[in-house]
Amino acid sequence: MNLILFGPPAAGKGTQAKRLVVARNMVQLSTGDMLRAAIAAESELGLKVKDILASGGYVADEIVIALIRERLPEAEAAGGAIFDGFPRTVAQAEALDAMLAERGSQIDKVVRLNVDEAALIDRIETRFAEQGRSDDNPEVYKERLAKYNAETAPLLPFYAAQGKLAEVEGMGSMEEVAARIEAALA
């Protein structure tokens, strides 16, 4: 099964993806985690994208598509992928569909976590205070949220038209949200 967890930054996608990795033995493909690891390693890619992420910008499609393409064999060997933070645009979604089709696969389900924007800002402020991630700076976050609403939210009709979109209430405890996701996947 190939699954996309969809929602604005701080909606809980990463938390739920990690739970699904354990529960379903899938591979989490988080472009954000991959890019942060490249920055921490001070690789050529990391140096190239550091300022983009710190300012709340999106990394170029060709870079994130290449990151995903590189990890697909690992996901296939595990029996599926949880895409977290990818795709972010219709062009990326079309590229993902084409990559998977070349491999005889597809996206099976897109789970959208619906969350309240005020609650998201509270989450970001807490996460920034606890973890100090530069992309969680509350001012940068507001830019990320605006970009999400303008550029990423249009993916909803793209996946709804394919009959793959499941809307899940993303507010509540981690366990409550997990139970709702499992119901959507059943």
Secondary structure as UniProt FT lines:
FT   STRAND          3..6
FT   TURN            9..10
FT   HELIX           13..24
FT   STRAND          27..30
FT   HELIX           31..40
FT   TURN            41..42
FT   HELIX           44..54
FT   TURN            55..56
FT   HELIX           61..78
FT   STRAND          81..84
FT   HELIX           90..102
FT   TURN            103..104
FT   STRAND          109..114
FT   HELIX           117..131
FT   HELIX           134..136
FT   HELIX           138..147
FT   HELIX           148..152
FT   TURN            153..154
FT   HELIX           155..161
FT   TURN            162..163
FT   STRAND          165..169
FT   HELIX           174..185
//
